[in-house]
Amino acid sequence: MIVTEKFDKYAIIETGGKQYQAIPGKTIAIEKLDAEAGQEVIFDKVVFKKDAEGSFTYGKPYLDTPVKASVVKHTKDKKLIVFKFKRRKKVRVKKGHRQPITVVRIESF
């Protein structure tokens, strides 16, 4: 059974070529940013916003209201294994990769 939480207030932001759901007070792991831990970050590319009273606002393509967040830490994502194999040639290459990520806490929008 899939349980989905319903939030009264959230926004959809775009950063690093991906879209994330920004909920005030929650932390999200996004693509690496050039910011120090504890520094405030402003996301200008807001695609969608839902207010507490249930009104929706869509951007064309983006909204004017930015989302403010603070950087919690920089870390690496889980390891991905890249395995290349060519049959009958004795070619086997196994590599691992960990993508650098930034954990941010959404403050307000």
N, C-alpha and C positions, 0 to 999 in steps of 0.2 A: 504494500500500500504506500503510495506516495503522498506525503503530507506537505502541502505548500502553505507557507505563511502569507498572510495578507497584511501589507503595510499601508498605512494611511498616507504616508508622505515618502516619496522616493523620486529619483531622477536616473536617467540613462545617460552616461557620459561616454565619450569616445577618446581613447588614448592608446598610442602604440599600435594603431590599426585594428583595435578590437573595441567592443562595447561592453561596459560594465554597469551593474545596477548599484547606484550610490544611495545608501540609506543612512541618515544622520546617526552618528554614534557607532556605526559598524566599521570593521576593518576589511579591506579587500587587498588582494595580491595582484599587482599589475606589472606591466613591462617596466624594465629598469628606467628610473628617472635620474637626472643629474641634480640631486638635491641631498643635503645632509640630513641625518636623523634629527627630528625635532623642528625642522624647517617647514614653513607653510607653503603649500602648493595650490595653485588656482587652475581649475580645469575650465577652459572657455568653450569647448565643444560639447555643449549639452544638447542632446537630441530630443529628449522627452522629459516632462516633469509632471508629477501628480501631486497636488496639494492636499492638505488634510481634509478640506471640505468636499473632496471628490471631483474637483475640476481638473481637467487634463489640458496640457499645453504642448503642442507639437512644434518643433523647429523647422524652418524652411531655408536652409538645411539645419541651422543651429539656433538656439535661443540666446537671448541677450544676458540672462542671469547666470553668472558663473557658479561653480561648485567649489567650496573651500575645503581643503583637507590638510592634514599634517602627516609628515613622514614618520613612521614608527621605526622601521629598520630596513636594511638591505640584506638580502639572503639569496639562496639559490633554490630553484625548484627541484622536484624529484628527478632522479636520474633516468634518462631515456637511453636505451640500448640501440645502437645502429649496427646491424650485422649484414655484411656483404658476403655473398657466396656465389661461386661459379662452379658448376658441376663439371666433374672429370678434369679439372685443371689444378686441383689442390690449392685453390684460392679461398681463404677464409679470413675476413677482417672483422674484428669486433671492437667497436668504439663506444664510449659512453659520453653523454652530454648532459650538463646541468645548466639550464637557462637562468641567468641572473634576474631576480625579481625585486620589486620594492613593495613593502607592506605600508599602506596608508590608512589613516583613520579619517572618515568623512566627518567634517565639523558642521557645516551648514550650507544651504543654498537658497 
